[in-house]
């Protein structure tokens, strides 16, 4: 009877980490949990190799996660499999060093349970990795699980690398210098325009090494420590280069850091000179309230008014043109603090602001900080030739009346425009 109960406890723990991947819990008071989250396993490393097992994991000897790497692409060392899981809202990842047969049998979206007893957690090769595994240590319990991809800026990734190491992320960035018929093979420098850069590395024998890289794209990949000092982003397949476009315009993204917020601290309409040029802020202001305004970089962002109708237009608008067309626009957005969501559109003008045209769909999914402190990134693809300017237009839905009307304050930051090519 005790064996049956223990087995059920393991199954409950496995289910909590492999399907929803949310909480690590004990099924019964006084029973040690055999399952440790990836977060807990990583925390066991203290700058020296550590033997994993009940003695170092508070009684646990198992972990679980979703496979996010693709062994068939050969863009990681042979036998390396990367898993990630989410525990108490924290996504963390690990490299498993396996034999090639076992590694090649695991694909993206597989949910696995890993026996850690007797293995070693090490960083001697660069990435934080579990060694001493064999095929019998890893059991696949399901397939086609949802894989979390977290968008992140290069500055955030660099500052908090170990929070993202060996997980799946996305970065919208340019390749610098401008690539002319260049392939992925080797090291490429990518920059997101915020005075920060990162290494995008592709093994020469990877499945997509000989394919051409776009001047700019959203690159999905795994942050990887190649050695004790070198951080890299490693894509899995050519499909991890999303929304290719021309390079970002010089001076972008517009980060709304200058002038000081006090010069536009009310919602009344006013044109001000920002870093990239003159902008009209109509029913929006420069906000600097940490934890409430949706600040992605620096200390300021844009805050839109709430509860307005169509009788009072609400928009953030360029008063100048960019001459080389546009292939993409990106920016970050979210609700101001715990406000209700809202709806907005991106519009463009090719006649110096006389007429405006919507591009892309209405966005109605900004989240409050009570749901997520991380803003979302909007991406709009287009092929506009010649001079163009843009604006974000917040829809006048009227006062918030849940559950029928959602029209809270909206936060925007780091507005980027990409040229034609």
ABEGO torsion letter per residue (X at the ends): XAAAAAAAAAAAAAAAAAAAGABBBBABBGBBBABBBAAAAAAABBGBBBBBEAAAAGGBABBBBBBABBAAAGABBBGBBBBBBBBGGBBBBBBBBBBAAAAAABBBGBBBBBBABGBBBBAAAGBBBBBGBBAAABBBABBGBBBBBBBBBAAAAAAAAAAABGBBBBBBBBBOBBBBGBBABEBBBBBAGAGBBBBBBBBAABAAAABBBBABBBBBBBBBBABAABBBBBBABAAABBGBBBBBBBGOBBAGAOBBAAABABABBBBBBBAAEBBBBBGBBBBABBGABBBABEABBBBBBBGBBAABBBBBBBABBBAAEBABBBBBBBBBEABBBBBBBBBBBAAGGABBBBBEBBBAABBBAAABABBBBBBBBBBBBEBBBBBBBBBBAEBBBOAABBBBBBBBBGBBBBBBX
